[in-house]
């Protein structure tokens, strides 16, 4: 006979907890509930459950920020800490290149023009600068396997750049 997975439901409205407990029990799980975090922590610490299901109201403030890591190919970008790892090794990246990379990641799949990058990343209004091109080249050196034939930060001729990560 297989021992059922023990699930602990933490928080939530009593009506919702009842529905969840009944549904999970009918599915063959052993279910318990804890009204708040300290009671749940005690049960978790004692090994009395295999899984904790945290129930939060839809309008609750998130417990943690949105995913702060972004991965593409061999590159992992920690957006919260401003760090880039490539093939498991930390890549030194200047602050402005990190800001540029964040912007490209936030707009992945869309072509962003040099003017938009200058305005949003550098707060420039002038179009007479090679700043974007220089920083894009620097980023490619750090994140692309072959910067001369990029897979992630692409040039869209006459339009700008496209991040495909």
N, C-alpha and C positions, 0 to 999 in steps of 0.2 A: 504494500500500500504506500502510495506517495504522500509525503507530508505537504500540506497546502502552504503556499506562500503566505506569510503573515504581513498584512498591510495595516499601517497606522494612518488614520485620517486625522489631520491636524487643522483646527480652526473651522471656520465656516458657520453658516446658519444651521440651526438644529434640523430644519426640514430637509435641507440639502444633505446633511450628514446622514440622516435616516435613509434617504434615497440611495446614496452612494454605498452605505453599509449593506443594505438589502441587495442591491444589484451585484456587488462584489461577492457577497456570501452565496448568492444563487449561482455565481460563476465558479464556486468552489474554493474561494479564498477565505482564510481566517482573517477577520477584520476587527479592529478596535478603533476607538476614537480618543483624541486628547483635545480638550477645549482650547489649549494655548501652548505656546512654545516650550515653557519650562517642563510641563508634564510630558510633552513629546520627547524632549531631550532626555529626560530620565528613562523613558522606555527605550529610546534608541541606545543610550549608553549601557543599559542592562541587557541589550541584545534581545529584547522582547518582540522585535519586528524585523522583517527583511526589507521593507520598503515603507517610506513615509510619503503620504500624499498631502501636500500643502494646499489647502483651499483658501483662496483669497477673493475678496469681492472684486467685481469687474472694475470698480473705480478706485481700487487701492493703488498706492504709490508702489512702484516696483521695488522688490527687495534688492535687486542688483541691476546695474545698468545693462542696456542692450549689449549683445555680444561685442566684446571689445577686441576680438581677434578675427583677422581675415586671412584666409589661406588661398594661395593660387600657385599651382606647380610646387616647386620646392621652397616657396617663400611663405613665411608667416609674419603678418604685420600685427603687432599689438598696438591698437589705436589708442588705448588709454595710457599706455606707458611711453608711446612714441618710439618703439623699438621695432627693428626689422631683423628677422633671422632668415638666412638662406642656406639650405642644406644643413640645418642645425647649428650654423655658426652666426653669431651676432655680426650684423653689418653696421658699420658706423654711417650714420645718415644725418646730414645737416638739418637743422630745424625747418628751413624753408622747403627743402625737398620732402620732408615728412609731411608738411602742410599740403604740399602739392599732391603727394600720394594719397593723403586722406581725401582730398577733393576729388581726385580721379576715382577712388574706390566708391565714394558716395554717389558718383555719377556714372558708375560702370554701365557699359552698354550704350551710352549716349556719347555722341561726338561733342566735345567741348572746344570752343574756338580759343585761339591765343588771346583775343580780346577779353573773353570771359575769364580765362585763367589770370590774366594780368589784373583785371578788376577785382576778382573774388579772392585770389591768393595774395597778390602783392598790393592791392589797393591803388593800382596805377590806372591812369586814363589814357596814357600815350600808347600808340601802336608802334612807335619807332624804337623798339628794343628787341634784343635777341635773348632776353632774360629767360623766357619760357623755354626756348629751344635748348639753352645751356643746361637748365635744370632738368629738362626731360632727358637729355643725353646722360646727365649724371645719374638719374634714377635708373635708366636702362642699364648702365654699367653695374648697378648694384642688384637689380632684381631679374634681369634677363640672362638666360643661359648664353645667348649670343646677341649682344646689343646691336650688332649690325643687321640682324634679322629678328626683330623683336616679336614675341608671341603675345605679350600682355599689354604693353603701351605702344599702340599703333598710331602712325601718322595717317591722317585722312587728308590727302592732298587738297589744298585750297580751302579746307574747312577747319582743321584743328587736330585734336588727338582723341583717341578712343581707347578706354581701358577695358580690356577683355580678360578679366581675371576671375 
